[in-house]
């Protein structure tokens, strides 16, 4: 019996995000697509019994759940310096750079192979958008991956190209993208959910945080330009507080009633928000994949997005592209593109159809089968 051990620390992240979402979805798909004679085990840092139970509940079919004696922060430090091996035996798949990267002989012991995932090149290309500690850890672990990893998974060819300027990964890079969750579907209760959410009659939706590279500040400023009709509201999904968003709106001269801050929502509510939105705006300045883009596509929502290389690759002309340069004019270009979709019914319909078609190119089952094949090839 062959075992694939998957590092699941991201499922316990204090603030859910794209990486935690992809970790759960990929692992669930790995379990369901496991070849005959293979099984999937999990590994997590020291956590609470409740958190262990949550992982088992969310990942039915997980063969084992190995638990470190170290909490995530201590484990990250230990693995950065090559200490503390992982318990259990079998192939190892890390859904991030958090992995026990050290010297090993995969030829003499094939089960010792280690594969890591680098979701974006931001720590190298846009270090100013992250904390110094985060940049230091990611760049250090990137060097360890270049030295010890048997393969490195990235979500797009754009990330592979960006990383090639900083890390010598050779032929070890494999592109495995993400996909919308199976749970991101409209249910029979969609109308009731919409009423409970008190959604505006006409709105533009976006997902993200006020982290500079996510581009939400230019998007908020776009609503103050004057091109977007005054009855259209910006609905923000994410972890930002109302006060932080209001401060950005005030600086842009935008009335606070033009913005709704929804916070983090479940998949059922998110599906309703994306489905009811007239436009989904994804103005990110730097991305590795852009899962919200594909999620909006899957629900047929017209998408306006930046020309960040990964987004252009993933969208493949199914969305309306807005150039990021020059930065001062970016909000105006965003506003004009959103206005065009809102006012041109034919354009909106074309984007809706092309988005649905593009979303069909992505599935977690396909991603999982690529991961199994990667480990088989190694």
C-alpha positions in Angstrom: 0.0 0.0 0.0 1.5 3.3 -1.1 0.8 6.4 1.0 0.7 10.0 -0.2 1.2 12.3 2.8 -0.3 15.8 2.3 0.6 18.7 4.5 -2.6 20.3 5.5 -1.5 23.3 7.7 -3.3 25.8 5.4 -6.7 24.3 6.3 -6.1 25.7 9.8 -5.1 29.2 8.7 -6.7 31.9 10.9 -7.9 33.8 7.9 -9.3 31.6 5.1 -7.9 32.4 1.7 -7.2 30.9 -1.7 -4.4 28.6 -0.5 -6.5 27.2 2.3 -9.3 26.6 -0.1 -7.1 24.9 -2.7 -5.5 22.7 0.0 -8.9 21.3 1.0 -10.2 20.9 -2.5 -7.1 19.3 -3.9 -6.8 16.9 -0.9 -10.4 15.9 -1.2 -9.9 15.2 -4.9 -6.7 13.3 -4.2 -8.6 11.0 -1.9 -11.3 10.4 -4.5 -8.9 9.7 -7.3 -6.3 7.6 -5.4 -5.0 4.8 -7.7 -5.6 1.2 -6.6 -3.2 0.3 -3.8 -2.8 4.0 -2.8 -4.2 6.1 0.0 -3.9 9.7 1.3 -2.8 10.7 4.8 -2.6 14.2 6.3 -0.1 16.1 8.4 -0.8 19.1 10.5 1.1 21.2 13.1 0.1 20.9 16.7 -3.6 22.0 16.9 -6.6 21.5 19.1 -8.8 18.4 19.2 -11.6 20.4 17.6 -9.4 21.4 14.7 -8.3 17.8 14.2 -11.9 16.7 14.2 -12.8 19.5 11.7 -10.1 18.2 9.2 -11.4 14.7 9.5 -14.9 15.8 8.9 -14.0 18.0 5.9 -11.8 15.2 4.4 -13.8 12.0 4.6 -11.6 9.1 3.5 -8.4 10.5 4.9 -6.4 7.3 5.9 -4.5 8.9 8.8 -3.8 12.3 10.3 -0.3 12.8 11.6 0.2 15.5 14.2 3.4 17.5 14.9 4.4 18.2 18.4 5.2 21.8 17.2 2.8 24.6 16.5 2.8 26.1 13.0 5.1 29.0 13.8 7.7 26.7 15.5 7.4 24.1 12.8 7.9 26.7 10.1 11.1 27.9 11.8 12.3 24.3 12.3 11.8 23.4 8.6 13.4 26.6 7.5 16.6 25.4 9.1 16.3 21.8 8.1 15.2 20.4 11.5 12.4 18.0 12.4 11.4 15.3 9.9 7.8 14.5 9.3 6.3 11.4 10.9 5.0 8.4 8.9 6.3 6.9 5.7 5.3 7.6 2.1 5.4 10.2 -0.6 5.1 13.8 0.6 3.1 16.5 -1.1 3.2 20.0 0.4 0.4 22.3 -0.6 2.7 25.3 0.1 6.4 25.9 0.8 5.9 24.6 4.4 7.8 21.2 4.0 10.7 19.3 5.6 13.1 20.1 2.8 16.4 18.4 3.4 18.9 16.1 1.7 17.4 12.7 0.7 18.2 10.0 -1.7 15.1 9.4 -3.8 17.0 6.9 -6.0 17.8 4.6 -3.2 14.5 5.3 -1.4 11.8 6.3 -3.9 9.2 6.9 -1.1 11.3 9.7 0.2 10.3 12.1 -2.6 9.1 15.6 -1.6 7.0 17.9 -3.8 6.2 21.5 -2.7 3.9 24.2 -4.1 4.7 27.8 -4.7 1.4 29.6 -5.3 2.8 32.9 -6.5 6.1 34.9 -7.0 5.0 37.8 -4.8 7.7 37.4 -2.1 10.2 37.9 -4.9 8.5 40.3 -7.3 6.5 42.4 -4.8 8.2 42.0 -1.4 7.0 45.5 -0.3 3.4 44.2 -0.1 4.3 41.5 2.5 5.8 41.7 6.0 9.6 41.4 6.2 9.2 38.1 8.2 7.0 36.6 5.5 9.4 37.6 2.7 12.3 36.3 4.6 10.7 32.9 5.3 9.3 32.4 1.7 12.6 33.3 0.0 14.6 31.1 2.4 12.2 28.2 1.8 12.3 28.9 -2.0 16.1 28.4 -1.8 15.6 25.1 0.1 13.1 24.0 -2.5 15.5 24.8 -5.3 18.1 22.7 -3.5 16.1 19.7 -2.2 12.6 19.5 -3.7 12.1 16.7 -6.3 9.4 18.8 -8.0 7.8 22.2 -7.5 4.1 22.7 -8.4 3.0 26.1 -9.6 -0.6 27.2 -10.6 0.3 28.9 -13.9 3.0 29.2 -16.5 3.2 32.9 -15.5 4.4 32.0 -12.0 6.9 29.5 -13.5 8.3 32.2 -15.7 8.5 34.8 -12.9 10.2 32.3 -10.5 12.8 31.4 -13.1 14.4 34.8 -12.6 15.0 34.0 -8.9 15.2 30.3 -8.4 17.0 27.6 -10.4 14.3 24.9 -10.6 15.3 23.5 -13.9 12.9 20.9 -15.3 11.3 20.2 -11.9 8.4 22.7 -12.3 4.9 21.3 -13.0 1.9 23.5 -13.6 -1.3 22.3 -11.8 -4.1 24.9 -11.6 -7.0 25.3 -9.3 -10.8 25.1 -9.9 -14.1 26.2 -8.4 -15.3 24.2 -5.5 -18.1 21.7 -6.0 -19.9 23.5 -3.1 -20.0 26.8 -5.0 -23.4 26.2 -6.5 -26.8 27.9 -6.4 -29.2 26.0 -4.3 -33.0 26.0 -4.1 -32.7 28.6 -1.3 -30.8 31.2 -3.5 -33.7 33.7 -3.4 -33.9 33.4 0.4 -30.2 33.8 0.8 -30.2 36.9 -1.4 -32.9 38.4 0.8 -31.0 37.5 4.0 -27.9 39.1 2.5 -29.9 42.2 1.6 -28.0 42.6 -1.7 -28.4 45.9 -3.6 -30.5 45.8 -6.7 -27.4 46.6 -8.9 -23.9 45.9 -7.8 -20.3 45.0 -8.8 -18.7 42.3 -6.7 -15.1 41.8 -5.8 -13.2 39.4 -3.5 -9.9 40.3 -1.7 -8.3 42.4 1.0 -6.8 45.9 1.2 -3.4 44.4 0.8 -1.9 46.7 -1.9 -1.2 44.1 -4.5 -4.9 43.1 -4.5 -5.9 46.4 -6.2 -9.0 47.0 -4.1 -8.0 50.6 -3.4 -7.9 51.5 -7.1 -11.2 49.7 -7.5 -12.8 51.8 -4.7 -11.3 54.9 -6.3 -12.9 53.8 -9.7 -16.3 54.2 -8.1 -15.4 57.8 -7.3 -14.4 58.7 -10.9 -18.0 59.2 -12.1 -18.1 56.8 -15.0 -20.0 54.0 -13.1 -23.7 54.8 -12.7 -24.6 56.2 -9.2 -27.1 53.5 -8.4 -24.4 50.7 -8.7 -22.9 49.6 -5.4 -19.6 47.9 -4.8 -20.0 44.7 -2.8 -16.7 43.5 -1.2 -16.3 39.9 0.1 -13.3 39.3 2.4 -11.9 39.9 5.8 -11.6 43.7 5.7 -13.3 45.8 8.5 -15.9 48.4 7.6 -13.7 51.1 9.2 -10.7 50.3 6.9 -12.8 50.3 3.8 -14.5 53.6 4.8 -11.2 55.2 5.3 -10.1 54.4 1.8 -13.5 55.5 0.4 -13.3 58.8 2.3 -9.8 59.4 0.9 -11.2 58.8 -2.6 -14.2 61.1 -2.0 -16.7 58.2 -2.3 -19.8 58.1 -0.2 -19.7 55.1 2.1 -23.2 54.0 1.0 -21.7 53.1 -2.4 -19.9 50.2 -0.7 -21.1 47.1 1.1 -18.6 45.1 3.1 -19.8 41.5 3.5 -16.8 39.9 5.3 -16.0 36.2 4.9 -19.0 34.2 3.6 -19.7 30.6 3.0 -19.9 29.0 -0.4 -23.7 29.1 -0.6 -23.8 32.8 0.1 -20.8 33.5 -2.2 -22.5 31.7 -5.1 -25.5 33.9 -4.7 -23.4 37.1 -4.5 -21.4 36.2 -7.6 -24.6 35.1 -9.5 -26.5 38.3 -8.7 -23.6 40.6 -9.4 -23.8 42.6 -12.7 -20.0 42.5 -12.9 -17.2 40.7 -11.0 -14.2 43.0 -10.8 -10.8 41.5 -10.0 -8.3 44.3 -10.2 -5.3 42.5 -8.6 -1.9 43.8 -9.4 -0.1 40.5 -8.9 -1.5 37.0 -8.7 -0.5 33.4 -9.0 -3.7 32.0 -10.3 -6.8 34.1 -9.3 -9.3 31.5 -8.2 -12.1 34.0 -7.7 -11.9 34.8 -11.4 -12.7 31.2 -12.3 -15.4 31.0 -9.6 -17.1 34.0 -11.2 -16.8 32.5 -14.6 -18.4 29.3 -13.4 -21.5 31.2 -12.5 -21.7 33.1 -15.7 -20.9 36.5 -14.2 -19.2 39.0 -16.6 -15.6 39.6 -15.4 -13.4 42.7 -15.6 -9.8 42.0 -14.5 -6.3 43.4 -14.6 -3.6 42.4 -17.1 -1.6 40.6 -14.4 0.1 37.8 -16.4 -1.5 34.9 -14.4 -5.0 36.4 -14.8 -4.5 36.8 -18.5 -3.4 33.2 -18.7 -6.2 31.8 -16.7 -9.0 34.0 -18.2 -7.8 33.3 -21.8 -9.8 36.2 -23.2 -13.0 35.2 -21.4 -12.9 38.5 -19.3 -12.4 42.2 -20.1 -8.8 43.1 -19.5 -7.7 46.4 -18.0 -4.1 47.4 -18.2 -2.4 48.2 -14.9 0.0 50.8 -16.2 0.1 53.8 -15.6 -1.0 53.4 -12.0 -2.5 56.9 -11.8 -4.9 56.1 -14.6 -5.8 52.6 -13.5 -8.9 53.6 -11.5 -10.3 55.5 -14.5 -9.7 52.5 -16.8 -11.4 50.2 -14.3 -14.4 52.5 -14.1 -14.7 52.8 -17.9 -14.5 49.0 -18.4 -17.1 48.3 -15.7 -19.3 50.9 -17.2 -19.0 49.3 -20.6 -20.2 46.0 -19.3 -23.0 47.5 -17.3 -24.3 49.5 -20.3 -23.6 47.1 -23.2 -26.0 44.1 -22.9 -24.4 42.3 -25.8 -20.9 42.6 -24.3 -22.2 41.4 -20.9 -23.8 38.4 -22.6 -20.7 37.5 -24.5 -18.6 37.6 -21.4 -21.1 35.5 -19.5 -21.0 32.8 -22.1 -17.2 32.8 -22.6 -16.7 32.7 -18.9 -18.9 29.7 -18.4 -17.0 27.9 -21.2 -13.6 28.9 -19.8 -14.6 27.6 -16.3 -15.1 24.1 -17.8 -11.3 23.9 -18.4 -10.7 23.6 -14.7 -11.6 20.8 -12.3 -10.1 19.6 -9.0 -10.3 16.0 -10.3 -8.0 16.9 -13.2 -5.7 18.7 -10.8 -5.6 15.7 -8.5 -4.9 13.3 -11.3 -2.0 15.5 -12.5 -0.5 15.4 -8.9 -0.8 11.6 -8.8 0.9 11.3 -12.2 3.6 13.7 -11.0 4.4 11.5 -8.1 4.3 8.4 -10.3 6.7 10.0 -12.7 9.1 10.7 -9.9 
